Amino acid sequence: MRLNNAADIDTVFLALAHPTRRRLLERMAERGESRVTELADGFDVSLNQISKHLKILERAGLMRRRREGREHRCAADLRSLMAARTWMDAYATFWRESLVGLDTWLDSKPEPEENDE
């Protein structure tokens, strides 16, 4: 999935907004392709809830799923994450340049004189 518009970026950030989805994505990135039941292990939510979280990650292009008989195997696909990072990097550049400008301005100000009372 390529992030071509704001709706695509919104979908990625929506997917990343929930801690369970972030943890599921981390598990897939660490473990590689895994069965849904393996990914769900240790979460205090139903398998149905895990499945819903995985659908949101899949819709955002952050994972891919393949069926093997009755089992679903999921794997992280971080290309959408990298595209979102590219979008965020534009703002990082803005803030970096703004802070350099502020630093330059502060350096140009004369030092306040201390009052000897």
Secondary structure as the mmCIF struct_conf table of DSSP 4:
data_model
#
loop_
_struct_conf.conf_type_id
_struct_conf.id
_struct_conf.beg_label_comp_id
_struct_conf.beg_label_asym_id
_struct_conf.beg_label_seq_id
_struct_conf.end_label_comp_id
_struct_conf.end_label_asym_id
_struct_conf.end_label_seq_id
BEND BEND1 ASN A 5 ASN A 5
HELX_RH_AL_P HELX_RH_AL_P1 ALA A 6 LEU A 16
TURN_TY1_P TURN_TY1_P1 ALA A 17 ALA A 17
BEND BEND2 HIS A 18 HIS A 18
HELX_RH_AL_P HELX_RH_AL_P2 PRO A 19 ARG A 31
BEND BEND3 GLU A 33 GLU A 33
STRN STRN1 SER A 34 ARG A 35
HELX_RH_AL_P HELX_RH_AL_P3 VAL A 36 ALA A 40
TURN_TY1_P TURN_TY1_P2 ASP A 41 GLY A 42
BEND BEND4 ASP A 44 VAL A 45
HELX_RH_AL_P HELX_RH_AL_P4 LEU A 47 ARG A 59
TURN_TY1_P TURN_TY1_P3 ALA A 60 GLY A 61
BEND BEND5 LEU A 62 LEU A 62
STRN STRN2 MET A 63 GLU A 68
TURN_TY1_P TURN_TY1_P4 GLY A 69 ARG A 70
STRN STRN3 GLU A 71 ALA A 76
TURN_TY1_P TURN_TY1_P5 LEU A 78 LEU A 78
HELX_RH_AL_P HELX_RH_AL_P5 ARG A 79 SER A 108
BEND BEND6 LYS A 109 LYS A 109
HELX_LH_PP_P HELX_LH_PP_P1 PRO A 110 ASN A 115
#
